[in-house]
Amino acid sequence: MELPLEAVALYALKLAYESEGSSPLLRDDPVMADYEREVFALLVRNGDIGTIQVKVNQCLELALKALGGVDTVMGRELCKLSTDFTQAPTIEQMGTPLMHLRDYLKDIQ
């Protein structure tokens, strides 16, 4: 579960912070410090679904802004996927929406 959480954060932050011609955002970049695999691993072990959702949603909000907000087709789709993730009542039920978010963010890079 930790790896997909980190991947969603990374892809979302790439949308927000990478610009054409600049160096790519990597997992060891300082902006990823609060979204590292180890951070998510601790939250998953503790069953802290609320904090996991807050951390992921912080990244998704930045990505949504980079996409032009909810008034764009890509922004609306990201909101839909984000809502599915946020409404998951357990860590186990976050799995499928998380994979959809990861795949979508990866595709729109």
MOPAC internal coordinates of N, CA, C and O (Angstrom, degrees):
PM7 1SCF
backbone

  N    0.0000 0     0.00 0     0.00 0    0    0    0
  C    1.4457 1     0.00 0     0.00 0    1    0    0
  C    1.5296 1   110.90 1     0.00 0    2    1    0
  O    1.2310 1   120.34 1   146.89 1    3    2    1
  N    1.3400 1   116.95 1   -33.11 1    3    2    1
  C    1.4681 1   119.69 1  -175.89 1    5    3    2
  C    1.5290 1   112.39 1   -64.68 1    6    5    3
  O    1.2310 1   120.69 1   139.83 1    7    6    5
  N    1.3171 1   116.29 1   -40.17 1    7    6    5
  C    1.4657 1   119.96 1  -177.73 1    9    7    6
  C    1.5303 1   111.96 1   -63.88 1   10    9    7
  O    1.2310 1   119.05 1   133.42 1   11   10    9
  N    1.3421 1   119.42 1   -46.58 1   11   10    9
  C    1.4728 1   118.23 1   176.28 1   13   11   10
  C    1.5276 1   113.22 1   -63.63 1   14   13   11
  O    1.2310 1   119.97 1   145.32 1   15   14   13
  N    1.3297 1   117.66 1   -34.68 1   15   14   13
  C    1.4652 1   119.73 1   176.92 1   17   15   14
  C    1.5210 1   110.58 1   -63.13 1   18   17   15
  O    1.2310 1   120.92 1   135.08 1   19   18   17
  N    1.3220 1   115.85 1   -44.92 1   19   18   17
  C    1.4613 1   119.86 1   178.48 1   21   19   18
  C    1.5310 1   110.66 1   -64.51 1   22   21   19
  O    1.2310 1   120.43 1   140.89 1   23   22   21
  N    1.3333 1   116.78 1   -39.11 1   23   22   21
  C    1.4655 1   120.62 1  -179.78 1   25   23   22
  C    1.5207 1   111.37 1   -64.26 1   26   25   23
  O    1.2310 1   120.08 1   137.58 1   27   26   25
  N    1.3310 1   117.45 1   -42.42 1   27   26   25
  C    1.4665 1   120.55 1   178.27 1   29   27   26
  C    1.5258 1   109.76 1   -61.27 1   30   29   27
  O    1.2310 1   120.73 1   134.86 1   31   30   29
  N    1.3332 1   116.21 1   -45.14 1   31   30   29
  C    1.4671 1   119.71 1   179.01 1   33   31   30
  C    1.5254 1   110.49 1   -61.64 1   34   33   31
  O    1.2310 1   120.35 1   135.43 1   35   34   33
  N    1.3206 1   116.94 1   -44.57 1   35   34   33
  C    1.4615 1   120.94 1  -178.85 1   37   35   34
  C    1.5275 1   111.44 1   -62.32 1   38   37   35
  O    1.2310 1   120.15 1   131.00 1   39   38   37
  N    1.3172 1   117.32 1   -49.00 1   39   38   37
  C    1.4709 1   120.01 1  -178.89 1   41   39   38
  C    1.5273 1   111.66 1   -64.01 1   42   41   39
  O    1.2310 1   120.48 1   141.87 1   43   42   41
  N    1.3279 1   116.69 1   -38.13 1   43   42   41
  C    1.4591 1   119.90 1   178.64 1   45   43   42
  C    1.5275 1   110.77 1   -65.78 1   46   45   43
  O    1.2310 1   120.47 1   135.80 1   47   46   45
  N    1.3313 1   116.70 1   -44.20 1   47   46   45
  C    1.4658 1   120.09 1  -179.87 1   49   47   46
  C    1.5253 1   111.58 1   -69.52 1   50   49   47
  O    1.2310 1   120.40 1   150.00 1   51   50   49
  N    1.3258 1   116.85 1   -30.00 1   51   50   49
  C    1.4691 1   119.73 1   174.92 1   53   51   50
  C    1.5312 1   109.73 1   -61.55 1   54   53   51
  O    1.2310 1   120.79 1   135.80 1   55   54   53
  N    1.3260 1   116.09 1   -44.20 1   55   54   53
  C    1.4702 1   119.67 1   178.00 1   57   55   54
  C    1.5192 1   110.94 1   -60.62 1   58   57   55
  O    1.2310 1   120.86 1   140.94 1   59   58   57
  N    1.3224 1   115.96 1   -39.06 1   59   58   57
  C    1.4640 1   120.19 1  -175.65 1   61   59   58
  C    1.5207 1   113.13 1   -76.87 1   62   61   59
  O    1.2310 1   120.07 1   143.09 1   63   62   61
  N    1.3234 1   117.47 1   -36.91 1   63   62   61
  C    1.4640 1   119.60 1  -168.74 1   65   63   62
  C    1.5260 1   116.22 1  -113.85 1   66   65   63
  O    1.2310 1   119.41 1   159.52 1   67   66   65
  N    1.3027 1   118.73 1   -20.48 1   67   66   65
  C    1.4642 1   119.09 1  -179.53 1   69   67   66
  C    1.5171 1   110.34 1   -81.28 1   70   69   67
  O    1.2310 1   121.71 1   -39.37 1   71   70   69
  N    1.2898 1   114.34 1   140.63 1   71   70   69
  C    1.4603 1   118.77 1   174.16 1   73   71   70
  C    1.5173 1   108.03 1  -128.02 1   74   73   71
  O    1.2310 1   121.26 1   -24.18 1   75   74   73
  N    1.3077 1   115.20 1   155.82 1   75   74   73
  C    1.4498 1   120.49 1  -178.21 1   77   75   74
  C    1.5237 1   110.42 1   -59.44 1   78   77   75
  O    1.2310 1   120.76 1   -49.05 1   79   78   77
  N    1.3060 1   116.14 1   130.95 1   79   78   77
  C    1.4503 1   121.39 1   178.79 1   81   79   78
  C    1.5186 1   114.27 1    90.07 1   82   81   79
  O    1.2310 1   120.18 1   171.97 1   83   82   81
  N    1.3393 1   117.25 1    -8.03 1   83   82   81
  C    1.4663 1   119.48 1   178.46 1   85   83   82
  C    1.5225 1   109.63 1   -94.96 1   86   85   83
  O    1.2310 1   120.79 1   -12.06 1   87   86   85
  N    1.3181 1   116.09 1   167.94 1   87   86   85
  C    1.4605 1   118.73 1   179.14 1   89   87   86
  C    1.5299 1   108.81 1   -70.67 1   90   89   87
  O    1.2310 1   120.65 1   -32.80 1   91   90   89
  N    1.3239 1   116.36 1   147.20 1   91   90   89
  C    1.4655 1   119.61 1  -176.31 1   93   91   90
  C    1.5253 1   112.37 1   -71.90 1   94   93   91
  O    1.2310 1   121.33 1   -28.54 1   95   94   93
  N    1.3101 1   115.05 1   151.46 1   95   94   93
  C    1.4532 1   122.07 1   174.53 1   97   95   94
  C    1.5281 1   107.22 1   -77.39 1   98   97   95
  O    1.2310 1   120.42 1   -50.30 1   99   98   97
  N    1.3220 1   116.79 1   129.70 1   99   98   97
  C    1.4575 1   121.90 1  -178.44 1  101   99   98
  C    1.5189 1   110.36 1  -117.82 1  102  101   99
  O    1.2310 1   120.87 1   -13.85 1  103  102  101
  N    1.3245 1   115.94 1   166.15 1  103  102  101
  C    1.4649 1   120.88 1  -178.62 1  105  103  102
  C    1.5238 1   112.83 1   -58.80 1  106  105  103
  O    1.2310 1   119.93 1   150.53 1  107  106  105
  N    1.3283 1   117.74 1   -29.47 1  107  106  105
  C    1.4673 1   119.98 1  -177.89 1  109  107  106
  C    1.5231 1   112.73 1   -92.65 1  110  109  107
  O    1.2310 1   120.04 1  -171.56 1  111  110  109
  N    1.3240 1   117.54 1     8.44 1  111  110  109
  C    1.4575 1   121.97 1   177.36 1  113  111  110
  C    1.5320 1   109.33 1   -67.45 1  114  113  111
  O    1.2310 1   119.60 1   -35.93 1  115  114  113
  N    1.3177 1   118.37 1   144.07 1  115  114  113
  C    1.4738 1   120.72 1  -179.25 1  117  115  114
  C    1.5364 1   114.52 1   -56.48 1  118  117  115
  O    1.2310 1   119.81 1   149.59 1  119  118  117
  N    1.3276 1   117.97 1   -30.41 1  119  118  117
  C    1.4633 1   120.40 1   179.90 1  121  119  118
  C    1.5383 1   111.18 1   -65.06 1  122  121  119
  O    1.2310 1   120.40 1   160.99 1  123  122  121
  N    1.3314 1   116.84 1   -19.01 1  123  122  121
  C    1.4659 1   122.12 1  -179.92 1  125  123  122
  C    1.5302 1   112.63 1   -90.15 1  126  125  123
  O    1.2310 1   119.56 1  -179.55 1  127  126  125
  N    1.3222 1   118.44 1     0.45 1  127  126  125
  C    1.4668 1   121.66 1  -173.18 1  129  127  126
  C    1.5337 1   113.00 1   -54.46 1  130  129  127
  O    1.2310 1   119.61 1   138.49 1  131  130  129
  N    1.3067 1   118.36 1   -41.51 1  131  130  129
  C    1.4631 1   121.05 1  -178.65 1  133  131  130
  C    1.5242 1   112.91 1   -84.18 1  134  133  131
  O    1.2310 1   120.25 1   178.32 1  135  134  133
  N    1.3276 1   117.12 1    -1.68 1  135  134  133
  C    1.4605 1   121.19 1  -174.57 1  137  135  134
  C    1.5283 1   112.22 1  -125.75 1  138  137  135
  O    1.2310 1   120.53 1  -156.05 1  139  138  137
  N    1.3261 1   116.59 1    23.95 1  139  138  137
  C    1.4640 1   121.41 1  -179.68 1  141  139  138
  C    1.5227 1   110.24 1   -73.51 1  142  141  139
  O    1.2310 1   121.75 1   -22.30 1  143  142  141
  N    1.3142 1   114.25 1   157.70 1  143  142  141
  C    1.4592 1   121.81 1   179.71 1  145  143  142
  C    1.5338 1   111.30 1   -54.52 1  146  145  143
  O    1.2310 1   120.40 1   139.06 1  147  146  145
  N    1.3385 1   116.85 1   -40.94 1  147  146  145
  C    1.4615 1   120.31 1  -178.07 1  149  147  146
  C    1.5351 1   111.69 1   -65.73 1  150  149  147
  O    1.2310 1   120.71 1   143.26 1  151  150  149
  N    1.3195 1   116.25 1   -36.74 1  151  150  149
  C    1.4682 1   120.32 1   177.34 1  153  151  150
  C    1.5217 1   109.47 1   -63.12 1  154  153  151
  O    1.2310 1   120.73 1   132.89 1  155  154  153
  N    1.3318 1   116.21 1   -47.11 1  155  154  153
  C    1.4572 1   119.98 1   179.11 1  157  155  154
  C    1.5275 1   111.22 1   -66.33 1  158  157  155
  O    1.2310 1   119.84 1   144.61 1  159  158  157
  N    1.3257 1   117.91 1   -35.39 1  159  158  157
  C    1.4689 1   121.01 1   178.99 1  161  159  158
  C    1.5217 1   110.76 1   -60.43 1  162  161  159
  O    1.2310 1   120.58 1   136.45 1  163  162  161
  N    1.3189 1   116.49 1   -43.55 1  163  162  161
  C    1.4628 1   120.85 1   178.23 1  165  163  162
  C    1.5293 1   110.82 1   -63.14 1  166  165  163
  O    1.2310 1   120.44 1   136.26 1  167  166  165
  N    1.3195 1   116.76 1   -43.74 1  167  166  165
  C    1.4630 1   120.41 1   179.53 1  169  167  166
  C    1.5267 1   111.62 1   -64.86 1  170  169  167
  O    1.2310 1   120.39 1   141.01 1  171  170  169
  N    1.3315 1   116.86 1   -38.99 1  171  170  169
  C    1.4655 1   120.65 1   178.45 1  173  171  170
  C    1.5299 1   109.47 1   -66.04 1  174  173  171
  O    1.2310 1   120.44 1   134.02 1  175  174  173
  N    1.3394 1   116.76 1   -45.98 1  175  174  173
  C    1.4738 1   120.11 1   178.81 1  177  175  174
  C    1.5270 1   111.90 1   -58.77 1  178  177  175
  O    1.2310 1   120.62 1   142.94 1  179  178  177
  N    1.3177 1   116.41 1   -37.06 1  179  178  177
  C    1.4653 1   120.85 1  -179.96 1  181  179  178
  C    1.5288 1   112.53 1   -82.89 1  182  181  179
  O    1.2310 1   120.22 1   174.07 1  183  182  181
  N    1.3249 1   117.18 1    -5.93 1  183  182  181
  C    1.4630 1   120.85 1  -179.56 1  185  183  182
  C    1.5187 1   113.22 1    67.48 1  186  185  183
  O    1.2310 1   120.46 1  -151.02 1  187  186  185
  N    1.3168 1   116.72 1    28.98 1  187  186  185
  C    1.4673 1   122.18 1  -175.61 1  189  187  186
  C    1.5284 1   110.66 1   -87.03 1  190  189  187
  O    1.2310 1   121.10 1  -107.66 1  191  190  189
  N    1.3079 1   115.50 1    72.34 1  191  190  189
  C    1.4655 1   121.55 1  -175.85 1  193  191  190
  C    1.5309 1   111.77 1   -62.42 1  194  193  191
  O    1.2310 1   120.22 1   143.51 1  195  194  193
  N    1.3220 1   117.19 1   -36.49 1  195  194  193
  C    1.4651 1   120.70 1  -179.17 1  197  195  194
  C    1.5153 1   112.09 1   -61.84 1  198  197  195
  O    1.2310 1   120.29 1   133.04 1  199  198  197
  N    1.3257 1   117.06 1   -46.96 1  199  198  197
  C    1.4634 1   120.70 1  -179.92 1  201  199  198
  C    1.5232 1   111.04 1   -67.73 1  202  201  199
  O    1.2310 1   120.32 1   142.21 1  203  202  201
  N    1.3182 1   116.99 1   -37.79 1  203  202  201
  C    1.4688 1   120.40 1   176.93 1  205  203  202
  C    1.5227 1   109.42 1   -59.04 1  206  205  203
  O    1.2310 1   120.54 1   131.95 1  207  206  205
  N    1.3211 1   116.57 1   -48.05 1  207  206  205
  C    1.4569 1   120.62 1  -178.21 1  209  207  206
  C    1.5269 1   111.32 1   -65.46 1  210  209  207
  O    1.2310 1   119.87 1   141.94 1  211  210  209
  N    1.3129 1   117.86 1   -38.06 1  211  210  209
  C    1.4689 1   120.94 1   178.05 1  213  211  210
  C    1.5256 1   109.98 1   -63.52 1  214  213  211
  O    1.2310 1   120.21 1   133.33 1  215  214  213
  N    1.3324 1   117.20 1   -46.67 1  215  214  213
  C    1.4710 1   120.87 1  -178.42 1  217  215  214
  C    1.5269 1   111.15 1   -61.77 1  218  217  215
  O    1.2310 1   120.55 1   133.92 1  219  218  217
  N    1.3228 1   116.56 1   -46.08 1  219  218  217
  C    1.4654 1   120.03 1  -179.72 1  221  219  218
  C    1.5249 1   109.80 1   -65.69 1  222  221  219
  O    1.2310 1   120.16 1   137.90 1  223  222  221
  N    1.3238 1   117.31 1   -42.10 1  223  222  221
  C    1.4653 1   120.25 1  -179.49 1  225  223  222
  C    1.5237 1   112.52 1   -65.15 1  226  225  223
  O    1.2310 1   119.62 1   149.07 1  227  226  225
  N    1.3309 1   118.34 1   -30.93 1  227  226  225
  C    1.4670 1   120.36 1   174.88 1  229  227  226
  C    1.5226 1   110.30 1   -60.18 1  230  229  227
  O    1.2310 1   120.63 1   136.34 1  231  230  229
  N    1.3101 1   116.40 1   -43.66 1  231  230  229
  C    1.4684 1   120.70 1   178.84 1  233  231  230
  C    1.5228 1   111.28 1   -68.80 1  234  233  231
  O    1.2310 1   120.71 1   139.04 1  235  234  233
  N    1.3262 1   116.24 1   -40.96 1  235  234  233
  C    1.4629 1   119.93 1  -178.94 1  237  235  234
  C    1.5204 1   111.88 1   -66.39 1  238  237  235
  O    1.2310 1   119.86 1   146.63 1  239  238  237
  N    1.3227 1   117.86 1   -33.37 1  239  238  237
  C    1.4634 1   120.53 1   176.39 1  241  239  238
  C    1.5272 1   111.00 1   -63.52 1  242  241  239
  O    1.2310 1   120.52 1   139.94 1  243  242  241
  N    1.3226 1   116.61 1   -40.06 1  243  242  241
  C    1.4673 1   120.12 1   177.09 1  245  243  242
  C    1.5299 1   110.78 1   -65.70 1  246  245  243
  O    1.2310 1   120.72 1   138.91 1  247  246  245
  N    1.3315 1   116.24 1   -41.09 1  247  246  245
  C    1.4680 1   120.29 1   178.47 1  249  247  246
  C    1.5191 1   110.53 1   -64.61 1  250  249  247
  O    1.2310 1   120.46 1   138.66 1  251  250  249
  N    1.3280 1   116.72 1   -41.34 1  251  250  249
  C    1.4622 1   120.90 1   179.53 1  253  251  250
  C    1.5198 1   110.88 1   -61.15 1  254  253  251
  O    1.2310 1   120.74 1   138.27 1  255  254  253
  N    1.3059 1   116.18 1   -41.73 1  255  254  253
  C    1.4684 1   120.70 1   177.42 1  257  255  254
  C    1.5328 1   110.37 1   -62.17 1  258  257  255
  O    1.2310 1   120.66 1   138.20 1  259  258  257
  N    1.3305 1   116.35 1   -41.80 1  259  258  257
  C    1.4663 1   120.79 1   179.37 1  261  259  258
  C    1.5285 1   111.66 1   -65.60 1  262  261  259
  O    1.2310 1   120.59 1   152.24 1  263  262  261
  N    1.3227 1   116.47 1   -27.76 1  263  262  261
  C    1.4688 1   120.83 1   179.56 1  265  263  262
  C    1.5239 1   112.69 1   -83.77 1  266  265  263
  O    1.2310 1   120.25 1   174.76 1  267  266  265
  N    1.3226 1   117.12 1    -5.24 1  267  266  265
  C    1.4547 1   120.08 1   179.12 1  269  267  266
  C    1.5081 1   114.15 1    99.52 1  270  269  267
  O    1.2310 1   120.08 1  -169.85 1  271  270  269
  N    1.3294 1   117.45 1    10.15 1  271  270  269
  C    1.4599 1   121.22 1   176.64 1  273  271  270
  C    1.5127 1   113.55 1    86.80 1  274  273  271
  O    1.2310 1   121.54 1     8.21 1  275  274  273
  N    1.3310 1   114.66 1  -171.79 1  275  274  273
  C    1.4656 1   121.11 1  -175.86 1  277  275  274
  C    1.5230 1   113.12 1   -75.83 1  278  277  275
  O    1.2310 1   120.25 1   174.85 1  279  278  277
  N    1.3178 1   117.14 1    -5.15 1  279  278  277
  C    1.4650 1   119.95 1   179.77 1  281  279  278
  C    1.5188 1   112.89 1   -85.13 1  282  281  279
  O    1.2310 1   120.48 1   179.42 1  283  282  281
  N    1.3265 1   116.68 1    -0.58 1  283  282  281
  C    1.4601 1   120.22 1   177.47 1  285  283  282
  C    1.5215 1   109.57 1  -105.61 1  286  285  283
  O    1.2310 1   120.63 1   -21.09 1  287  286  285
  N    1.3088 1   116.40 1   158.91 1  287  286  285
  C    1.4627 1   121.02 1   179.70 1  289  287  286
  C    1.5309 1   110.13 1   -61.40 1  290  289  287
  O    1.2310 1   120.52 1   132.87 1  291  290  289
  N    1.3327 1   116.61 1   -47.13 1  291  290  289
  C    1.4604 1   119.46 1  -179.49 1  293  291  290
  C    1.5191 1   111.38 1   -66.35 1  294  293  291
  O    1.2310 1   120.08 1   144.03 1  295  294  293
  N    1.3209 1   117.46 1   -35.97 1  295  294  293
  C    1.4559 1   121.25 1   178.05 1  297  295  294
  C    1.5179 1   112.18 1   -65.23 1  298  297  295
  O    1.2310 1   120.58 1   138.39 1  299  298  297
  N    1.3188 1   116.50 1   -41.61 1  299  298  297
  C    1.4733 1   120.51 1   178.16 1  301  299  298
  C    1.5260 1   110.80 1   -63.60 1  302  301  299
  O    1.2310 1   120.75 1   138.12 1  303  302  301
  N    1.3176 1   116.17 1   -41.88 1  303  302  301
  C    1.4703 1   119.68 1   179.23 1  305  303  302
  C    1.5253 1   110.41 1   -64.98 1  306  305  303
  O    1.2310 1   120.33 1   138.22 1  307  306  305
  N    1.3209 1   116.97 1   -41.78 1  307  306  305
  C    1.4622 1   120.16 1   178.03 1  309  307  306
  C    1.5334 1   110.31 1   -62.43 1  310  309  307
  O    1.2310 1   119.86 1   139.37 1  311  310  309
  N    1.3142 1   117.86 1   -40.63 1  311  310  309
  C    1.4684 1   121.64 1   177.78 1  313  311  310
  C    1.5224 1   111.35 1   -61.95 1  314  313  311
  O    1.2310 1   120.79 1   137.37 1  315  314  313
  N    1.3147 1   116.10 1   -42.63 1  315  314  313
  C    1.4667 1   120.71 1   179.27 1  317  315  314
  C    1.5242 1   110.24 1   -61.22 1  318  317  315
  O    1.2310 1   120.73 1   131.92 1  319  318  317
  N    1.3180 1   116.21 1   -48.08 1  319  318  317
  C    1.4617 1   120.32 1  -179.81 1  321  319  318
  C    1.5261 1   111.20 1   -65.71 1  322  321  319
  O    1.2310 1   120.66 1   142.17 1  323  322  321
  N    1.3097 1   116.35 1   -37.83 1  323  322  321
  C    1.4557 1   121.52 1   178.73 1  325  323  322
  C    1.5256 1   110.95 1   -63.98 1  326  325  323
  O    1.2310 1   120.42 1   138.80 1  327  326  325
  N    1.3152 1   116.79 1   -41.20 1  327  326  325
  C    1.4598 1   121.18 1   178.71 1  329  327  326
  C    1.5191 1   110.99 1   -62.78 1  330  329  327
  O    1.2310 1   120.30 1   137.00 1  331  330  329
  N    1.3253 1   117.02 1   -43.00 1  331  330  329
  C    1.4676 1   120.76 1   177.45 1  333  331  330
  C    1.5259 1   110.63 1   -58.50 1  334  333  331
  O    1.2310 1   120.29 1   138.83 1  335  334  333
  N    1.3290 1   117.06 1   -41.17 1  335  334  333
  C    1.4566 1   121.78 1   179.41 1  337  335  334
  C    1.5301 1   110.85 1   -67.58 1  338  337  335
  O    1.2310 1   120.28 1   134.15 1  339  338  337
  N    1.3103 1   117.08 1   -45.85 1  339  338  337
  C    1.4607 1   122.11 1  -176.48 1  341  339  338
  C    1.5255 1   112.18 1   -66.83 1  342  341  339
  O    1.2310 1   120.03 1   150.75 1  343  342  341
  N    1.3183 1   117.56 1   -29.25 1  343  342  341
  C    1.4590 1   120.95 1  -178.29 1  345  343  342
  C    1.5228 1   113.73 1   -83.61 1  346  345  343
  O    1.2310 1   120.34 1   175.28 1  347  346  345
  N    1.3237 1   116.95 1    -4.72 1  347  346  345
  C    1.4677 1   119.70 1   179.06 1  349  347  346
  C    1.5309 1   109.19 1   -66.55 1  350  349  347
  O    1.2310 1   120.24 1   -56.87 1  351  350  349
  N    1.3391 1   117.15 1   123.13 1  351  350  349
  C    1.4640 1   119.51 1  -175.53 1  353  351  350
  C    1.5321 1   114.71 1   -80.91 1  354  353  351
  O    1.2310 1   120.05 1   163.35 1  355  354  353
  N    1.3329 1   117.51 1   -16.65 1  355  354  353
  C    1.4620 1   120.38 1  -179.78 1  357  355  354
  C    1.5268 1   109.55 1  -134.00 1  358  357  355
  O    1.2310 1   121.10 1   -17.94 1  359  358  357
  N    1.3149 1   115.50 1   162.06 1  359  358  357
  C    1.4681 1   120.25 1   177.59 1  361  359  358
  C    1.5201 1   110.54 1   -61.26 1  362  361  359
  O    1.2310 1   120.38 1   140.09 1  363  362  361
  N    1.3140 1   116.87 1   -39.91 1  363  362  361
  C    1.4688 1   120.07 1  -179.98 1  365  363  362
  C    1.5228 1   111.31 1   -62.20 1  366  365  363
  O    1.2310 1   120.13 1   142.26 1  367  366  365
  N    1.3278 1   117.35 1   -37.74 1  367  366  365
  C    1.4606 1   121.20 1  -178.24 1  369  367  366
  C    1.5283 1   112.56 1   -79.11 1  370  369  367
  O    1.2310 1   120.01 1   171.27 1  371  370  369
  N    1.3225 1   117.59 1    -8.73 1  371  370  369
  C    1.4633 1   120.82 1   175.36 1  373  371  370
  C    1.5297 1   111.04 1   -77.27 1  374  373  371
  O    1.2310 1   120.06 1   162.30 1  375  374  373
  N    1.3145 1   117.50 1   -17.70 1  375  374  373
  C    1.4581 1   122.05 1  -172.66 1  377  375  374
  C    1.5212 1   114.94 1   -54.70 1  378  377  375
  O    1.2310 1   120.10 1   124.70 1  379  378  377
  N    1.3180 1   117.42 1   -55.30 1  379  378  377
  C    1.4659 1   120.53 1  -176.99 1  381  379  378
  C    1.5305 1   112.05 1   -65.50 1  382  381  379
  O    1.2310 1   119.11 1   130.78 1  383  382  381
  N    1.3438 1   119.30 1   -49.22 1  383  382  381
  C    1.4688 1   118.45 1   177.21 1  385  383  382
  C    1.5289 1   112.48 1   -60.47 1  386  385  383
  O    1.2310 1   120.49 1   145.84 1  387  386  385
  N    1.3244 1   116.66 1   -34.16 1  387  386  385
  C    1.4644 1   120.66 1   178.51 1  389  387  386
  C    1.5268 1   110.74 1   -64.35 1  390  389  387
  O    1.2310 1   120.49 1   137.14 1  391  390  389
  N    1.3238 1   116.66 1   -42.86 1  391  390  389
  C    1.4723 1   120.42 1   178.50 1  393  391  390
  C    1.5263 1   110.84 1   -64.45 1  394  393  391
  O    1.2310 1   120.45 1   141.39 1  395  394  393
  N    1.3309 1   116.74 1   -38.61 1  395  394  393
  C    1.4696 1   119.93 1   177.81 1  397  395  394
  C    1.5274 1   110.57 1   -64.10 1  398  397  395
  O    1.2310 1   120.43 1   137.58 1  399  398  397
  N    1.3298 1   116.79 1   -42.42 1  399  398  397
  C    1.4669 1   120.65 1   176.54 1  401  399  398
  C    1.5179 1   111.20 1   -61.33 1  402  401  399
  O    1.2310 1   120.70 1   132.10 1  403  402  401
  N    1.3187 1   116.28 1   -47.90 1  403  402  401
  C    1.4616 1   120.24 1  -179.58 1  405  403  402
  C    1.5226 1   111.10 1   -58.32 1  406  405  403
  O    1.2310 1   120.79 1   131.89 1  407  406  405
  N    1.3182 1   116.09 1   -48.11 1  407  406  405
  C    1.4700 1   119.87 1  -178.21 1  409  407  406
  C    1.5312 1   111.37 1   -64.08 1  410  409  407
  O    1.2310 1   120.37 1   138.55 1  411  410  409
  N    1.3172 1   116.90 1   -41.45 1  411  410  409
  C    1.4618 1   120.35 1  -179.76 1  413  411  410
  C    1.5271 1   110.79 1   -64.46 1  414  413  411
  O    1.2310 1   120.62 1   131.64 1  415  414  413
  N    1.3199 1   116.41 1   -48.36 1  415  414  413
  C    1.4818 1   119.96 1  -179.91 1  417  415  414
  C    1.5249 1   111.38 1   -62.48 1  418  417  415
  O    1.2310 1   120.55 1   141.83 1  419  418  417
  N    1.3064 1   116.56 1   -38.17 1  419  418  417
  C    1.4623 1   120.39 1   178.05 1  421  419  418
  C    1.5421 1   110.11 1   -64.53 1  422  421  419
  O    1.2310 1   120.96 1   136.66 1  423  422  421
  N    1.3249 1   115.77 1   -43.34 1  423  422  421
  C    1.4705 1   120.35 1  -178.50 1  425  423  422
  C    1.5209 1   113.52 1   -64.51 1  426  425  423
  O    1.2310 1   120.06 1   146.49 1  427  426  425
  N    1.3151 1   117.49 1   -33.51 1  427  426  425
  C    1.4739 1   119.08 1  -175.65 1  429  427  426
  C    1.5244 1   113.16 1   -91.80 1  430  429  427
  O    1.2310 1   120.13 1  -176.03 1  431  430  429
  N    1.3074 1   117.36 1     3.97 1  431  430  429
  C    1.4703 1   121.35 1   178.94 1  433  431  430
  C    1.5132 1   110.58 1   -58.60 1  434  433  431
  O    1.2310 1   120.10 1   180.00 1  435  434  433

